[in-house]
Amino acid sequence: MLDGALLFLVTPADINPLAGDTTDSVATESAAQLTKALAERREQSSPRYLLIAAALCAAATLLLALVLRGLSMLQRWTGKRLARGISRHLGRVKVKNVRVLDAEHYLRFARHCVNLLSLALRLVAVYLWVAFVMGKVPYSRSWGERLQDYLIAVVTDVVQGFLNALPGLLLVAVIVVIARLVILTLGSIFQRVESGELQAGWLDRDTAVPTRRIANVVIWLFALAMAYPYLPGAQTAAFQGLSVLVGLMVSIGASSIVGQGASGLILMYSRSLRKGEYVRVGDAEGTVVELGMFETRLRTGLGEEVTLPNAWVLSNTSKNYSRAYPGTGFVLDTTVTIGYDTPWRQVHALLELAAHRTEDIASSPKPYVMQAALSDFYPEYRLVAYATVETPRQRAEVLNRLHQQIIDVFNEYEVQITSPHFVQEPASSHVIPKEEWHRAPAMAKASDPAPPAVSDA
């Protein structure tokens, strides 16, 4: 009722019994809202209230100007401090007394961050000023209250979201800490195996490094799978769609990378190649300087570095010259082709003599010669010796000196290093009589057949 006039009625149809409302409570709340509306209506016509509201709005405007001025000064001061701090700290980052980081890029990024933060604070200050001023003016009070309620709702949602995500973030932090602790523990074990202090069956120095890498990847993947449900936004459609997209890109685009990595693991665990060994893979020959997950690098005797994909290495035949005999050094070999008119025993003796005269070729194991092939016009002789050097450059030099000695020895005993080819029958037979089988420097052995006796008749 208002001055005896009926304004409205509250009937049982106007209440919500499920919420616990009654006709009396709804009527009381409605009367309170009406009283507030009438009080605000009276304030709109009160000169005293309007003067107070104008004074408060003027004070809020002055405070806004001071805040904006202070933010501008703080922005300039922060920019100068950041410039000095970034230049000083980045100047200390050096590799072999050479600066590796340019301060101007980081300084520009820091200034952009400061400008964006200052702009955000200015917008918040203006927003608060508008909400306060509109709330004090009776004609726009409803709009001001809506702005204030919206700001409070946003802040409340942010705080509530942070508090709701805090337990999940704590669990993620615990999972990360446990995974890191496990990795450090396994790392110390693998380091001892790699250094030779610890023997663990199949795990040795060659397989310790790849096993450690595989263990690290598996642990981090397991930790990610455990922590994923607790990450903020993990259940949203955007996060799930991004996960599907990343998985699809990895599965389609990384097939060759996975193949190379699998080949690298096979090479490491099969121990067919080791760092420091002298090998030949296909046409590439040199010392293994790195056996990586995706590629193998060789250093040749000419100083070249050859990079071989692990899948290609695995699909080709490899020769390891460093495992013929225990100890340092490796096997080297060379091939010559001499005509059938030269006794093979003499060729053997000449090649062995050349190896004996070559520096850095070991006398034990003793160099030996094999007939590698019997071609149509000449036999192929392969000299196999053991060099005591360790680097590919030294091996190339030893092989060079060996070739020089072979040329000198064959010239010394007047044996031509030729590979004859015939287009017609030779004028004389190239069959060697038995009495000439042991031409110098070859020496007859007890097991060799004696030359036939020549009768006086």
C-alpha positions as CSV (number, residue, x, y, z in Angstrom):
1,M,0.0,0.0,0.0
2,L,1.2,3.6,-0.7
3,D,-0.9,6.4,0.9
4,G,-3.8,4.1,1.0
5,A,-3.5,3.0,-2.6
6,L,-3.0,-0.6,-3.5
7,L,0.3,-1.1,-5.5
8,F,0.5,-4.8,-6.0
9,L,-0.4,-8.1,-4.4
10,V,1.7,-11.2,-3.6
11,T,-0.2,-14.4,-4.2
12,P,0.8,-18.1,-3.8
13,A,1.3,-18.2,-7.6
14,D,4.2,-15.6,-7.3
15,I,6.4,-17.7,-5.0
16,N,8.8,-20.6,-5.6
17,P,8.1,-23.3,-3.0
18,L,11.1,-25.3,-4.1
19,A,13.4,-22.4,-3.1
20,G,11.8,-22.1,0.3
21,D,9.9,-18.9,-0.5
22,T,6.8,-17.8,1.2
23,T,4.3,-15.1,0.6
24,D,5.5,-13.1,3.6
25,S,9.2,-13.3,2.6
26,V,8.5,-12.3,-1.0
27,A,6.3,-9.5,0.1
28,T,9.0,-8.3,2.5
29,E,11.7,-8.4,-0.1
30,S,9.5,-6.6,-2.6
31,A,8.7,-3.9,-0.1
32,A,12.5,-3.4,0.6
33,Q,13.2,-3.1,-3.1
34,L,10.4,-0.6,-3.5
35,T,11.6,1.4,-0.5
36,K,15.1,1.6,-2.0
37,A,13.7,2.7,-5.4
38,L,11.6,5.4,-3.7
39,A,14.7,6.6,-1.7
40,E,16.8,6.8,-4.9
41,R,14.0,8.7,-6.6
42,R,13.9,11.2,-3.7
43,E,17.7,11.6,-3.9
44,Q,17.5,12.6,-7.6
45,S,15.6,15.7,-6.6
46,S,17.8,16.5,-3.5
47,P,20.3,19.4,-4.1
48,R,22.4,18.3,-1.2
49,Y,22.9,14.7,-2.5
50,L,23.7,16.1,-6.0
51,L,26.3,18.4,-4.6
52,I,27.9,15.6,-2.6
53,A,27.8,13.3,-5.7
54,A,29.4,16.0,-7.8
55,A,32.2,16.5,-5.2
56,L,32.9,12.8,-5.1
57,C,32.9,12.6,-8.9
58,A,35.4,15.5,-9.0
59,A,37.6,13.8,-6.4
60,A,37.5,10.5,-8.4
61,T,38.4,12.4,-11.6
62,L,41.4,14.0,-9.8
63,L,42.4,10.6,-8.4
64,L,42.1,9.1,-11.9
65,A,44.4,11.8,-13.4
66,L,47.0,11.2,-10.6
67,V,46.8,7.5,-11.2
68,L,47.3,7.9,-15.0
69,R,50.2,10.3,-14.4
70,G,51.8,7.8,-11.9
71,L,51.4,4.9,-14.4
72,S,53.2,7.0,-17.1
73,M,56.1,7.8,-14.7
74,L,56.2,4.2,-13.6
75,Q,56.3,3.0,-17.2
76,R,59.3,5.3,-18.1
77,W,61.1,4.3,-14.9
78,T,60.5,0.6,-15.4
79,G,61.7,0.9,-19.1
80,K,65.0,2.5,-18.0
81,R,65.6,0.0,-15.3
82,L,64.9,-2.9,-17.7
83,A,67.2,-1.4,-20.3
84,R,70.1,-1.2,-17.8
85,G,69.4,-4.6,-16.2
86,I,69.0,-6.5,-19.5
87,S,72.1,-4.9,-21.0
88,R,74.2,-5.7,-18.0
89,H,73.1,-9.3,-17.5
90,L,73.1,-10.3,-21.2
91,G,76.5,-8.8,-21.6
92,R,77.8,-11.4,-19.2
93,V,76.6,-14.3,-21.3
94,K,79.7,-15.1,-23.4
95,V,81.1,-18.1,-25.0
96,K,84.9,-18.0,-25.3
97,N,84.8,-14.2,-24.5
98,V,82.3,-13.6,-27.3
99,R,78.8,-12.2,-26.7
100,V,76.2,-14.5,-28.0
101,L,73.0,-12.6,-27.1
102,D,71.8,-9.3,-28.5
103,A,70.3,-7.1,-25.8
104,E,68.2,-5.0,-28.3
105,H,65.8,-7.9,-29.1
106,Y,65.1,-8.7,-25.5
107,L,64.9,-5.0,-24.6
108,R,62.3,-4.5,-27.3
109,F,60.3,-7.4,-26.1
110,A,60.5,-6.2,-22.5
111,R,59.3,-2.7,-23.5
112,H,56.3,-4.2,-25.3
113,C,55.4,-6.2,-22.2
114,V,55.7,-3.1,-20.0
115,N,53.6,-1.0,-22.5
116,L,50.9,-3.7,-22.6
117,L,50.8,-3.9,-18.8
118,S,50.6,-0.1,-18.4
119,L,47.8,0.0,-21.0
120,A,45.9,-2.7,-19.1
121,L,46.2,-0.8,-15.8
122,R,45.0,2.4,-17.4
123,L,42.0,0.6,-18.8
124,V,41.2,-0.8,-15.4
125,A,41.5,2.6,-13.7
126,V,39.2,4.2,-16.3
127,Y,36.7,1.4,-15.9
128,L,36.6,1.8,-12.1
129,W,36.3,5.6,-12.5
130,V,33.4,5.2,-15.0
131,A,31.6,2.7,-12.7
132,F,32.1,4.9,-9.7
133,V,30.9,8.1,-11.4
134,M,27.9,6.5,-12.9
135,G,27.0,4.9,-9.6
136,K,27.0,8.3,-7.9
137,V,24.8,10.0,-10.5
138,P,21.2,9.1,-9.7
139,Y,20.1,9.0,-13.3
140,S,22.8,6.4,-14.3
141,R,23.1,4.5,-11.0
142,S,21.7,1.3,-12.5
143,W,24.4,1.3,-15.2
144,G,27.1,2.0,-12.7
145,E,25.9,-0.9,-10.5
146,R,25.9,-3.2,-13.5
147,L,29.5,-2.2,-14.3
148,Q,30.5,-2.8,-10.7
149,D,28.7,-6.2,-10.6
150,Y,30.4,-7.2,-13.9
151,L,33.8,-6.4,-12.6
152,I,33.1,-8.2,-9.3
153,A,31.9,-11.2,-11.3
154,V,35.0,-11.3,-13.5
155,V,37.3,-11.0,-10.5
156,T,35.3,-13.7,-8.7
157,D,35.4,-16.0,-11.6
158,V,39.2,-15.6,-12.0
159,V,39.9,-16.2,-8.3
160,Q,37.5,-19.1,-8.2
161,G,39.0,-20.6,-11.4
162,F,42.5,-20.2,-9.9
163,L,41.4,-21.8,-6.6
164,N,39.7,-24.7,-8.5
165,A,42.8,-25.3,-10.6
166,L,45.2,-25.0,-7.6
167,P,44.8,-28.7,-6.5
168,G,45.4,-29.9,-10.0
169,L,48.4,-27.7,-10.4
170,L,49.8,-29.0,-7.1
171,L,49.4,-32.6,-8.4
172,V,51.1,-31.7,-11.6
173,A,54.0,-30.2,-9.7
174,V,54.3,-33.4,-7.6
175,I,54.3,-35.5,-10.7
176,V,57.0,-33.4,-12.3
177,V,59.1,-33.5,-9.2
178,I,58.8,-37.3,-8.9
179,A,59.7,-37.7,-12.6
180,R,62.7,-35.4,-12.2
181,L,63.9,-37.3,-9.1
182,V,63.6,-40.7,-11.0
183,I,65.5,-39.3,-14.0
184,L,68.3,-37.9,-11.7
185,T,68.5,-41.3,-9.9
186,L,68.7,-43.3,-13.2
187,G,71.1,-40.7,-14.6
188,S,73.6,-41.3,-11.8
189,I,73.4,-45.1,-12.4
190,F,73.9,-44.7,-16.1
191,Q,76.8,-42.4,-15.6
192,R,78.6,-45.0,-13.4
193,V,77.9,-47.7,-16.1
194,E,79.2,-45.4,-18.8
195,S,82.4,-44.7,-16.8
196,G,82.9,-48.4,-16.2
197,E,82.4,-48.3,-12.4
198,L,79.3,-50.4,-12.5
199,Q,78.6,-53.6,-14.5
200,A,74.9,-54.4,-15.1
201,G,74.7,-57.4,-17.4
202,W,73.6,-56.4,-20.9
203,L,74.0,-52.7,-20.0
204,D,77.6,-51.5,-20.8
205,R,79.3,-48.3,-21.9
206,D,78.0,-48.5,-25.4
207,T,74.3,-49.0,-24.5
208,A,74.3,-46.7,-21.4
209,V,73.8,-43.5,-23.3
210,P,70.9,-44.6,-25.6
211,T,69.3,-46.5,-22.7
212,R,69.4,-43.3,-20.6
213,R,67.8,-41.3,-23.4
214,I,65.0,-43.9,-23.9
215,A,64.4,-44.0,-20.2
216,N,64.1,-40.2,-20.0
217,V,61.7,-40.1,-22.9
218,V,59.5,-42.9,-21.4
219,I,59.5,-41.3,-18.0
220,W,58.5,-37.8,-19.3
221,L,55.8,-39.4,-21.5
222,F,54.4,-41.3,-18.6
223,A,54.5,-38.2,-16.4
224,L,52.7,-36.2,-19.1
225,A,50.0,-38.8,-19.4
226,M,49.5,-38.8,-15.6
227,A,49.5,-35.0,-15.4
228,Y,47.3,-34.3,-18.5
229,P,43.9,-34.7,-16.8
230,Y,44.9,-32.2,-14.0
231,L,46.0,-29.4,-16.4
232,P,43.7,-26.4,-16.5
233,G,41.5,-26.6,-19.6
234,A,42.4,-30.2,-20.3
235,Q,38.8,-31.2,-20.7
236,T,37.9,-28.4,-23.1
237,A,37.2,-29.1,-26.7
238,A,40.0,-26.7,-27.8
239,F,42.6,-28.5,-25.8
240,Q,41.5,-31.9,-26.9
241,G,41.4,-30.8,-30.6
242,L,44.9,-29.4,-30.3
243,S,46.1,-32.8,-28.8
244,V,44.5,-34.6,-31.7
245,L,46.2,-32.2,-34.2
246,V,49.6,-32.6,-32.7
247,G,49.3,-36.4,-32.6
248,L,48.2,-36.5,-36.3
249,M,51.1,-34.2,-37.3
250,V,53.6,-36.4,-35.4
251,S,52.2,-39.7,-36.8
252,I,52.2,-38.4,-40.4
253,G,55.3,-36.2,-40.6
254,A,57.6,-38.1,-38.3
255,S,57.6,-41.5,-39.9
256,S,61.0,-41.1,-41.4
257,I,62.4,-39.6,-38.2
258,V,61.1,-42.6,-36.2
259,G,62.7,-44.9,-38.8
260,Q,66.0,-43.2,-38.4
261,G,65.8,-43.3,-34.6
262,A,64.9,-47.0,-34.6
263,S,67.9,-47.7,-36.9
264,G,70.2,-45.7,-34.6
265,L,69.0,-47.7,-31.6
266,I,69.6,-51.0,-33.5
267,L,73.2,-49.8,-34.3
268,M,73.8,-48.9,-30.7
269,Y,72.4,-52.0,-29.1
270,S,73.9,-54.4,-31.7
271,R,77.3,-52.7,-31.1
272,S,78.2,-53.0,-34.7
273,L,79.8,-49.6,-34.6
274,R,81.5,-47.7,-31.8
275,K,82.9,-44.3,-31.4
276,G,86.6,-44.2,-32.3
277,E,86.5,-47.3,-34.5
278,Y,87.8,-47.4,-38.1
279,V,85.0,-48.7,-40.4
280,R,83.9,-48.8,-44.0
281,V,80.2,-48.4,-44.8
282,G,79.4,-48.6,-48.5
283,D,81.9,-46.2,-50.2
284,A,82.6,-44.2,-47.0
285,E,85.6,-45.1,-44.9
286,G,86.9,-43.5,-41.8
287,T,86.8,-43.2,-38.0
288,V,83.4,-43.0,-36.2
289,V,83.4,-39.6,-34.5
290,E,79.7,-39.7,-33.5
291,L,77.0,-42.4,-33.4
292,G,73.9,-40.4,-32.9
293,M,70.2,-41.3,-32.8
294,F,69.6,-40.3,-36.4
295,E,72.9,-40.1,-38.1
296,T,76.5,-41.5,-38.0
297,R,79.5,-39.3,-38.8
298,L,82.8,-40.5,-40.1
299,R,86.1,-38.6,-40.3
300,T,88.1,-39.8,-43.4
301,G,91.8,-39.8,-43.7
302,L,91.6,-36.7,-46.0
303,G,90.0,-34.6,-43.2
304,E,86.5,-34.9,-44.6
305,E,83.5,-35.5,-42.4
306,V,80.9,-37.8,-43.9
307,T,77.4,-37.9,-42.5
308,L,75.4,-41.1,-43.0
309,P,71.7,-41.6,-42.2
310,N,71.4,-44.5,-39.7
311,A,68.8,-46.2,-41.9
312,W,71.3,-46.2,-44.8
313,V,74.1,-47.5,-42.6
314,L,71.9,-50.3,-41.4
315,S,70.9,-51.3,-44.9
316,N,74.5,-51.4,-46.2
317,T,77.3,-53.8,-45.4
318,S,79.8,-52.4,-43.0
319,K,83.4,-53.5,-42.3
320,N,85.0,-52.8,-39.0
321,Y,88.8,-52.7,-39.2
322,S,89.3,-52.1,-35.5
323,R,88.1,-55.4,-34.2
324,A,90.4,-57.8,-36.1
325,Y,92.9,-57.8,-33.2
326,P,92.6,-56.5,-29.6
327,G,94.4,-53.3,-28.7
328,T,94.8,-50.0,-30.6
329,G,95.1,-49.7,-34.3
330,F,93.3,-51.3,-37.2
331,V,93.6,-53.5,-40.2
332,L,94.5,-52.0,-43.6
333,D,94.6,-53.8,-47.0
334,T,95.6,-53.1,-50.5
335,T,95.2,-55.0,-53.8
336,V,97.5,-55.4,-56.8
337,T,96.9,-57.4,-60.1
338,I,100.0,-59.1,-61.6
339,G,100.1,-61.1,-64.8
340,Y,100.2,-64.9,-64.8
341,D,103.8,-64.9,-66.0
342,T,105.0,-63.8,-62.5
343,P,105.2,-66.6,-59.9
344,W,102.7,-66.1,-57.2
345,R,105.3,-67.0,-54.5
346,Q,107.5,-64.1,-55.7
347,V,104.5,-61.7,-55.5
348,H,103.7,-62.9,-52.0
349,A,107.3,-62.3,-50.9
350,L,107.4,-58.9,-52.6
351,L,104.3,-57.7,-50.9
352,E,105.3,-59.0,-47.5
353,L,108.8,-57.4,-47.9
354,A,107.1,-54.1,-48.8
355,A,104.9,-54.4,-45.6
356,H,108.0,-55.2,-43.5
357,R,109.8,-52.0,-44.8
358,T,106.8,-49.7,-44.1
359,E,106.8,-47.8,-40.9
360,D,103.9,-48.2,-38.4
361,I,102.9,-51.6,-39.7
362,A,103.1,-54.1,-36.9
363,S,105.2,-57.3,-37.3
364,S,102.7,-59.1,-35.1
365,P,100.2,-60.1,-36.3
366,K,102.3,-60.8,-39.4
367,P,101.2,-59.3,-42.7
368,Y,99.9,-61.9,-45.2
369,V,98.8,-62.1,-48.8
370,M,95.7,-63.8,-50.2
371,Q,94.8,-64.6,-53.8
372,A,91.5,-62.7,-53.9
373,A,90.5,-63.7,-57.4
374,L,91.7,-65.4,-60.6
375,S,90.6,-63.2,-63.4
376,D,90.8,-64.0,-67.1
377,F,94.1,-62.1,-67.6
378,Y,95.7,-61.8,-64.1
379,P,95.3,-63.0,-60.5
380,E,94.4,-60.5,-57.8
381,Y,96.6,-60.3,-54.7
382,R,95.4,-58.7,-51.5
383,L,97.9,-57.7,-48.8
384,V,96.4,-57.5,-45.3
385,A,98.4,-55.9,-42.5
386,Y,97.9,-54.4,-39.1
387,A,98.7,-50.7,-38.5
388,T,99.5,-49.5,-35.0
389,V,98.2,-45.9,-35.6
390,E,94.9,-44.7,-34.2
391,T,93.6,-41.8,-36.3
392,P,92.3,-41.9,-39.9
393,R,94.8,-39.3,-41.1
394,Q,97.7,-41.6,-39.9
395,R,96.0,-44.6,-41.5
396,A,95.9,-42.7,-44.9
397,E,99.6,-41.9,-44.5
398,V,100.5,-45.5,-43.6
399,L,98.6,-46.7,-46.7
400,N,100.4,-44.1,-48.8
401,R,103.8,-45.3,-47.5
402,L,102.9,-48.9,-48.1
403,H,102.0,-48.2,-51.7
404,Q,105.3,-46.4,-52.2
405,Q,107.2,-49.4,-50.8
406,I,105.3,-51.8,-53.0
407,I,106.3,-49.8,-56.1
408,D,109.9,-49.6,-54.9
409,V,110.2,-53.3,-54.1
410,F,108.6,-54.5,-57.4
411,N,111.0,-52.1,-59.3
412,E,113.9,-53.4,-57.3
413,Y,113.2,-57.0,-58.3
414,E,112.1,-56.0,-61.9
415,V,108.6,-57.2,-61.6
416,Q,106.0,-55.1,-63.5
417,I,102.9,-54.0,-61.7
418,T,100.6,-54.4,-64.7
419,S,97.1,-55.8,-65.4
420,P,97.6,-57.3,-68.9
421,H,94.6,-57.7,-71.3
422,F,94.9,-59.9,-74.4
423,V,93.1,-59.4,-77.7
424,Q,94.8,-62.4,-79.3
425,E,96.8,-65.4,-78.3
426,P,100.3,-64.3,-76.9
427,A,103.4,-65.3,-78.9
428,S,104.8,-67.2,-76.0
429,S,103.2,-69.2,-73.2
430,H,102.8,-67.6,-69.8
431,V,103.2,-70.8,-67.9
432,I,106.0,-70.6,-65.3
433,P,108.4,-73.6,-65.1
434,K,108.9,-75.1,-61.6
435,E,112.5,-74.1,-61.4
436,E,111.5,-70.5,-61.5
437,W,108.7,-70.7,-59.0
438,H,110.9,-69.2,-56.2
439,R,112.3,-66.1,-57.9
440,A,113.9,-63.7,-55.4
441,P,112.9,-62.7,-52.9
442,A,110.7,-65.8,-52.5
443,M,112.3,-68.8,-50.7
444,A,111.5,-72.4,-51.1
445,K,109.9,-74.3,-48.3
446,A,110.0,-77.9,-47.3
447,S,106.4,-78.4,-48.3
448,D,106.9,-77.0,-51.8
449,P,107.3,-79.6,-54.6
450,A,110.8,-80.0,-55.9
451,P,111.6,-79.0,-59.5
452,P,111.8,-81.9,-62.0
453,A,115.2,-83.6,-62.6
454,V,116.9,-82.9,-66.0
455,S,118.6,-85.9,-67.6
456,D,121.8,-85.7,-69.6
457,A,120.2,-87.7,-72.4
